[in-house]
Amino acid sequence: MSDAEQNLVNYEIMGKKGPTVLLIHGLFGDLDNLKRLARDLETDHRVILIDCRNHGDSFHSETMTYAAMAEDVKRLLDTLKVKKLSLVGHSMGGKLAMEFTLTYPDYVQSLIIADVAPVKYDARHRETLDALEAVDLTNVGNRKDADIQLAEYIETRGVRQFLLKNLQPEHDGYQWRLNLPVIDRCYHEISAGVREGQYDGPVLFIKGGDSNYLTEAHRDAVTSRFSEVDIKIIEGTGHWLHAEKPRIFNRLARGFLEQHSRT
């Protein structure tokens, strides 16, 4: 393992007392993505938010397997002396949360997965990757310049704003915080399913009603790994359910955590 991979992922802790909860963002995101949930929980939970490797302010690595990222999580928890916690993960972060739970089930008190199944997906983000890589950073003097370029490929302004959070000033220009070359090269690993295994603790899947990331076709993949599963659907939302209807998402997450977590 390289020196870079020995580094801790970037993290932030909110709240000082109560059960520990780890929040994990999805692809192209960072630790701010689930911060509304963190603010809701911090009064009576110790909340840890992370930037996954090759994202946010975490280290860059040539590897993006879920097994490697699960080791990132374990290394951080061991450093912080956390032995029991609940995990909340969205999309890629949900797969990572499942991978960690199936690898180290004794660490996990309960698990919340937001709109993803433990299966291999098709290349759903290929167009987004192509759009990001098409931005000519030599012609970007501010975020508006980058937004104009992205708009040629991505119509939805909210999606562009989300992606542009990864643009940071550097020297006389701008650079991506994302490690785009590695994410591109390892995209088949990010799209892959999580490991086989068994976790017998409580698991909540929260599905966006208009999303096709979690469907009846995924039932066997879920139940073969998790024996105590509850599923909630937030109607009128897509894949970004935690951002589209945060009050409902936060209420579901808090209720589940209060029922299954302990200090």
C-alpha positions in Angstrom: 0.0 0.0 0.0 1.3 3.4 -0.9 2.0 6.2 1.6 -1.0 8.1 0.2 -3.3 5.2 1.0 -2.0 5.1 4.6 -3.4 8.6 5.1 -6.6 9.3 6.9 -9.5 10.5 4.8 -10.6 14.1 5.5 -13.3 14.2 8.1 -15.4 16.6 10.3 -17.1 15.8 13.6 -20.3 17.5 14.7 -21.8 17.0 18.1 -20.0 15.6 21.1 -22.3 13.3 22.9 -24.6 10.4 22.1 -24.3 7.5 19.7 -21.8 7.8 16.9 -23.1 8.1 13.3 -20.9 8.2 10.1 -22.3 9.9 7.0 -20.9 9.0 3.6 -21.5 11.0 0.4 -21.9 9.7 -3.1 -19.9 10.0 -6.3 -18.7 13.5 -7.2 -19.7 14.7 -3.7 -18.1 15.7 -0.4 -18.8 15.8 3.3 -21.1 18.8 2.9 -23.7 16.7 1.0 -25.3 15.2 4.1 -24.6 18.1 6.4 -28.3 18.9 6.8 -28.8 15.5 8.3 -25.7 16.1 10.5 -27.1 19.4 11.8 -30.4 17.6 12.7 -28.5 14.8 14.6 -25.7 16.7 16.3 -27.7 17.8 19.3 -27.8 14.2 20.6 -25.4 12.3 18.4 -21.7 12.4 17.6 -21.7 12.7 13.8 -18.7 12.0 11.6 -18.7 13.2 8.0 -16.0 12.1 5.6 -14.6 12.9 2.1 -14.1 9.6 0.4 -10.7 9.1 -1.3 -10.2 11.0 -4.5 -13.0 13.4 -3.4 -13.2 16.6 -1.5 -10.1 17.3 0.6 -9.1 13.6 1.0 -6.0 12.1 -0.4 -5.7 11.0 -4.0 -5.1 7.3 -4.7 -4.8 5.1 -7.8 -7.3 2.7 -6.3 -11.1 3.1 -5.9 -12.4 -0.4 -4.9 -15.0 -0.6 -2.2 -12.7 -2.9 -0.3 -9.9 -0.3 -0.2 -12.4 2.5 0.8 -13.8 0.2 3.6 -10.3 0.1 4.9 -10.2 3.9 4.8 -13.3 3.9 7.1 -11.8 1.4 9.5 -8.6 3.3 9.7 -10.4 6.4 10.6 -12.6 4.7 13.2 -9.7 3.0 14.8 -7.8 6.4 14.9 -10.9 8.0 16.6 -11.3 4.9 18.9 -14.8 4.3 17.6 -15.9 0.6 18.2 -19.6 0.9 17.5 -21.6 3.2 15.3 -24.4 3.6 12.8 -23.7 4.4 9.1 -25.7 6.4 6.6 -24.6 6.3 3.0 -26.0 7.7 -0.2 -25.4 6.1 -3.7 -21.6 5.3 -3.8 -21.5 6.1 -0.1 -24.3 3.6 0.4 -22.3 0.9 -1.3 -19.3 1.8 0.8 -21.4 1.6 3.9 -22.6 -1.8 2.9 -19.1 -3.0 2.0 -17.8 -1.9 5.4 -20.7 -3.4 7.3 -20.3 -6.8 5.5 -16.6 -6.7 6.1 -16.7 -5.5 9.8 -20.2 -6.3 11.0 -19.1 -6.1 14.7 -18.6 -2.3 14.3 -22.0 -1.6 13.0 -25.1 -0.9 15.2 -27.4 -0.1 12.4 -27.3 0.9 8.7 -29.2 3.4 6.5 -28.8 3.2 2.8 -30.1 6.0 0.6 -31.3 5.0 -2.9 -28.8 2.3 -3.9 -28.7 -1.4 -4.1 -25.6 -3.7 -3.5 -25.4 -4.5 -7.2 -23.5 -3.7 -10.3 -25.0 -0.8 -12.3 -24.5 0.3 -15.9 -22.4 3.3 -16.8 -25.0 5.9 -15.5 -22.4 8.6 -14.8 -20.5 8.3 -18.0 -22.0 11.5 -19.5 -21.2 13.4 -16.3 -17.6 12.2 -16.3 -17.3 13.1 -20.0 -18.7 16.6 -19.3 -16.3 17.3 -16.4 -13.3 16.1 -18.5 -14.5 18.3 -21.4 -14.2 21.5 -19.4 -11.1 23.4 -20.6 -9.7 24.7 -17.4 -7.3 27.0 -19.2 -10.3 29.1 -20.2 -11.9 29.2 -16.8 -11.4 32.4 -14.9 -14.3 31.9 -12.5 -17.1 29.4 -11.9 -19.4 31.1 -14.3 -16.9 30.3 -17.1 -17.0 26.7 -16.1 -20.8 26.6 -15.8 -21.1 27.9 -19.4 -18.9 25.1 -20.6 -20.7 22.4 -18.5 -24.1 23.7 -19.8 -23.2 22.4 -23.2 -23.4 18.9 -21.7 -25.6 19.1 -18.6 -28.9 20.9 -18.8 -30.0 20.9 -15.2 -28.5 23.9 -13.3 -28.7 22.3 -9.9 -26.6 19.4 -11.1 -24.0 21.8 -12.5 -23.9 23.7 -9.2 -23.4 20.5 -7.4 -20.5 19.5 -9.7 -18.9 22.9 -9.6 -18.4 22.6 -5.9 -15.5 20.5 -6.9 -13.8 23.4 -8.7 -11.2 25.2 -6.6 -8.9 28.2 -7.3 -5.2 27.2 -7.7 -2.4 29.5 -8.6 -3.7 31.6 -11.5 -6.5 29.3 -12.5 -8.9 26.6 -11.4 -8.5 22.9 -10.8 -10.8 20.0 -9.9 -10.6 18.7 -6.4 -11.8 15.4 -7.7 -9.2 13.0 -9.0 -11.0 12.7 -12.3 -8.4 10.5 -14.2 -8.6 7.8 -11.5 -12.4 8.0 -11.1 -12.7 7.6 -14.9 -10.3 4.7 -15.0 -11.8 3.0 -12.0 -15.4 3.7 -12.9 -16.1 0.0 -13.4 -15.1 -0.6 -9.8 -17.4 2.2 -8.5 -20.2 0.8 -10.6 -19.6 -2.7 -9.2 -21.6 -4.5 -6.6 -20.5 -4.9 -3.0 -19.1 -8.1 -1.5 -21.1 -11.1 -0.4 -21.6 -11.5 3.3 -24.2 -11.4 6.0 -25.2 -8.7 8.4 -28.0 -9.5 10.9 -28.5 -6.0 12.4 -31.2 -3.5 11.5 -31.0 -1.9 8.0 -33.1 0.8 6.5 -33.2 1.4 2.8 -34.7 4.8 1.8 -35.8 4.9 -1.9 -36.6 7.8 -4.1 -40.1 7.2 -5.5 -39.1 8.3 -9.0 -35.7 6.6 -8.9 -34.7 3.3 -10.5 -31.6 2.7 -8.4 -33.5 0.4 -6.0 -36.2 -1.7 -7.4 -38.0 -5.0 -6.9 -35.4 -6.6 -9.1 -32.8 -6.0 -6.4 -34.7 -7.7 -3.6 -32.6 -10.9 -3.7 -29.3 -9.0 -3.7 -30.5 -7.2 -0.6 -32.0 -10.0 1.4 -29.1 -12.4 0.7 -26.8 -9.9 2.6 -29.2 -8.3 5.1 -31.7 -10.2 7.2 -33.5 -7.4 9.0 -34.5 -4.9 6.3 -37.0 -2.1 6.3 -37.7 -0.1 3.2 -39.2 3.4 3.1 -40.2 5.3 -0.1 -40.2 9.1 -0.4 -42.6 9.8 -3.1 -42.0 12.6 -5.6 -38.2 12.3 -5.3 -35.4 11.0 -7.5 -31.9 9.7 -6.7 -31.1 12.9 -4.7 -33.9 12.3 -2.2 -32.0 13.7 0.8 -31.6 17.0 -1.0 -35.0 17.1 -2.6 -37.0 16.4 0.5 -34.6 16.8 3.4 -37.3 17.1 6.2 -38.8 13.7 5.3 -35.4 12.1 4.8 -34.0 13.4 8.0 -37.2 12.4 9.9 -36.9 8.8 8.6 -33.2 8.6 9.4 -33.5 10.1 12.9 -36.5 7.8 13.8 -34.5 4.7 12.7 -31.4 5.8 14.5 -33.3 6.6 17.7 -34.9 3.1 17.6 -31.7 1.2 16.9 -28.7 3.2 18.2 -27.3 3.4 21.7 -24.5 5.3 23.3 
